[in-house]
Amino acid sequence: MVWSAYLRQLQANPLLTKGITSGVLFATGDVMSQSLRARGTTRPSGKKIDAGSKLRPCHTDMALVVWLGAFGALLYGPTNHWWFNLQERYVTLFQNRCACASALSAPSRLMTLICSVVVLKAHPLGCI
């Protein structure tokens, strides 16, 4: 029932639906990543946590969650919508679409994401 409602919204408002979906997935993924990192085997500094030590409470960086959610909703989702529509119109074979995504789309999106997080965290641009 939820899936059919989502598909109806996707037909009625594709850009908005894809933007919201992407934003929610980016934010959810970051919360999960921060949670796993806090409970995992390394600290943010990269030092190993002793196997016998207690788990640290997860202190979620909400600014990063909001930033990544906004990145997904406002940039990644809409540009993917336009990118794949463009590919459906001009690129015929699935393998060619994958090659285009790997060669053109993915590097630029990844660099945009990395630079955005660096700017958000106020790290020097040399950290990129």
C-alpha positions as CSV (number, residue, x, y, z in Angstrom):
1,M,0.0,0.0,0.0
2,V,2.8,2.4,0.9
3,W,4.8,1.4,-2.2
4,S,1.8,2.0,-4.5
5,A,1.3,5.5,-3.0
6,Y,5.0,6.2,-3.5
7,L,4.7,5.1,-7.1
8,R,1.7,7.3,-7.7
9,Q,3.6,10.3,-6.2
10,L,6.5,9.4,-8.4
11,Q,4.2,9.7,-11.5
12,A,2.5,12.8,-10.3
13,N,5.5,14.8,-8.9
14,P,8.7,13.0,-10.0
15,L,11.2,15.8,-9.2
16,L,9.8,16.5,-5.8
17,T,9.4,12.8,-4.9
18,K,12.9,12.0,-6.0
19,G,14.3,15.0,-4.1
20,I,12.6,14.1,-0.9
21,T,13.5,10.4,-1.2
22,S,17.1,11.3,-1.8
23,G,17.2,13.7,1.1
24,V,15.7,11.2,3.5
25,L,18.1,8.4,2.3
26,F,21.2,10.7,2.6
27,A,20.2,11.8,6.1
28,T,19.3,8.2,7.2
29,G,22.5,6.9,5.8
30,D,24.5,9.5,7.7
31,V,22.8,8.8,11.0
32,M,23.5,5.1,10.5
33,S,27.1,5.8,9.6
34,Q,27.7,8.0,12.6
35,S,26.0,5.4,14.9
36,L,28.0,2.5,13.5
37,R,31.2,4.5,13.8
38,A,30.5,5.4,17.4
39,R,29.9,1.7,18.2
40,G,32.6,0.3,15.9
41,T,36.2,-0.5,16.3
42,T,37.7,2.9,15.7
43,R,37.3,6.4,17.2
44,P,37.0,9.5,15.0
45,S,40.8,9.9,15.5
46,G,41.3,6.4,14.0
47,K,42.6,4.9,17.2
48,K,41.4,1.4,18.0
49,I,38.9,0.8,20.8
50,D,39.8,-2.0,23.2
51,A,37.5,-5.0,22.7
52,G,36.6,-5.0,26.4
53,S,35.7,-1.3,26.6
54,K,32.2,-0.1,26.9
55,L,30.4,1.2,23.9
56,R,30.4,5.0,23.6
57,P,27.1,6.8,23.4
58,C,26.4,8.0,19.9
59,H,26.6,11.8,19.6
60,T,25.0,12.5,16.3
61,D,26.4,15.5,14.4
62,M,23.0,16.9,13.4
63,A,24.5,19.7,11.3
64,L,26.1,17.1,9.1
65,V,22.8,15.1,9.0
66,V,20.9,18.2,7.9
67,W,23.6,19.2,5.4
68,L,23.7,15.8,3.8
69,G,19.9,15.6,3.8
70,A,19.7,19.0,2.0
71,F,22.4,17.9,-0.4
72,G,20.4,14.8,-1.3
73,A,17.1,16.7,-1.6
74,L,18.3,19.8,-3.3
75,L,21.2,18.7,-5.5
76,Y,21.6,14.9,-5.8
77,G,17.9,13.9,-6.3
78,P,17.0,16.5,-8.8
79,T,20.2,16.2,-10.8
80,N,19.8,12.4,-11.0
81,H,16.3,13.0,-12.3
82,W,17.5,15.2,-15.1
83,W,20.6,13.0,-15.7
84,F,18.7,9.8,-16.1
85,N,16.0,11.5,-18.3
86,L,18.8,12.8,-20.5
87,Q,20.4,9.3,-20.7
88,E,17.0,7.7,-21.5
89,R,16.6,10.1,-24.4
90,Y,20.2,9.9,-25.9
91,V,21.9,6.7,-24.6
92,T,20.5,3.5,-25.9
93,L,22.3,0.5,-24.3
94,F,22.2,-0.1,-20.5
95,Q,26.0,-0.7,-20.5
96,N,26.5,2.7,-22.1
97,R,24.4,4.3,-19.5
98,C,26.5,2.7,-16.7
99,A,29.7,3.8,-18.5
100,C,28.3,7.4,-18.7
101,A,27.4,7.4,-15.0
102,S,30.8,6.0,-14.0
103,A,32.8,8.3,-16.2
104,L,30.9,11.5,-16.0
105,S,28.3,11.7,-13.3
106,A,29.8,9.8,-10.3
107,P,33.2,11.7,-10.1
108,S,31.6,15.1,-10.3
109,R,28.9,14.3,-7.7
110,L,31.4,12.7,-5.4
111,M,33.8,15.7,-5.6
112,T,30.8,18.0,-5.0
113,L,29.8,16.0,-1.9
114,I,33.3,15.9,-0.5
115,C,33.9,19.6,-1.0
116,S,30.5,20.4,0.6
117,V,31.3,18.4,3.7
118,V,34.8,20.0,3.9
119,V,33.2,23.5,3.7
120,L,30.6,22.5,6.3
121,K,33.2,21.3,8.7
122,A,35.4,24.4,8.0
123,H,38.4,22.3,7.2
124,P,41.1,23.9,5.0
125,L,40.5,23.2,1.3
126,G,43.9,21.4,1.4
127,C,42.2,18.6,3.2
128,I,40.4,17.6,0.0
